């Protein structure tokens, strides 16, 4: 997550992630939208790019979620473009095992976070 407060006037933060296929990008964006609608009763003011599945933008006014195809994320480089923005780590949610036990989700270390 990039903290854009004080750097721009159109949003407070960008949440940036990526998938490895267009189908996965669309699925991630749909899951984010569904989870925010269910848990926080939030709906995006604008959604863009879902048809192509290379870069889906979910604009929630106070924050914008960017879900990229991995190659597009590298090409557009929002983290480089907004290099002055402080980064805020977001912890991975817990996963539920088949037996109902909860455990921390495994994450691969990533230099592009």
N, C-alpha and C positions, 0 to 999 in steps of 0.2 A: 504494500500500500504506500502510495506517495502522499505526503501531507502537503497540500497546495495552498493552505491558508497563508495569506500574505504574499503569495506569488501570482495569483490570478483572481479574477472576480466572478468567475462563472461556476465554480464548484470548490468544495473544501478538500476533496481527495479523489485520487484515482486508485482503484483496485485493479491490478493487472495479473492475468493468468493466461495459460495457454493449454491447448489440446494438441494431439498429434495427428488428427484427421478432421476434416470438415464436419463429419457426423459427431465427433466428440465435442468440437467447439459448440455446435448447436445444442447438444445435450447438456453441456456445462451451463450455457446461458439459460436454458429452460429450467434447470435445477436451481440456479441462483434466483431466478424470478419467482419460481414456485415457493422456495424456502422463505424468501423475504415477504411474499404475500401471506403465507401461512403463519409465520412466527411473528412478524411485525406489522402486518396489514399494510405493506408498502407496495406500490405499483410504480413502475418506471414511467416518467413523463414522456420518454421517447425511447424507441428501440430501433436500432439500425444494423443492417448487415446479416440478419439471420438467414435470409434466402441463400446468400453466397457461402456462409459458414467459414469465412477466412478471418473476419474481424467483426465480432458482435459487440455492439456498444449498448449498454443499458444505462440510461441517464435518470438517476434518482434525484437530481438537482443538487443536493448536498454532497453527493458522491456519484462517481461514474464508474461503472464496472466495464472493463475491457477484457474480452475473451478472444484471444488470438489463436490462429493456427501458428505453430511454433516458428515456422519460417517467416511469417508476417511480423511476429513479435520482434524477431531479430532485425528484420528489414526496417521497420518503422522506429524502433528504439525509443519508446516513450521514456524509459528510464534515463537514457542519455539526453534526450530533449529537455526533460525536466530534471537535469542533474543537480540543481540547487535544492530540490525538494527533499526534505528529510524522509527517510524510509521508516516505515512502521511494520514490524514483523507481525504476521497473523498466525497464531497457532493453529495447527491442523485439528479438526474435530476428532472426537473419539469415534472409533469404529465399534460395532457390535458384532461379536462372533456368533457363529451358528448356535452356540449354547446359551446365548444371551449375555455373555460376559462383555464388559466394556474394556477397551484398551486404547491407548493412544495410537492414532493413525501413523503409519510409517511414512516418512518423507525422505526423498533423496536430497542430499545437500545440493544447492544450486547457486552458482555465482550470479545468475541473472535475476535473483530476487530483489 
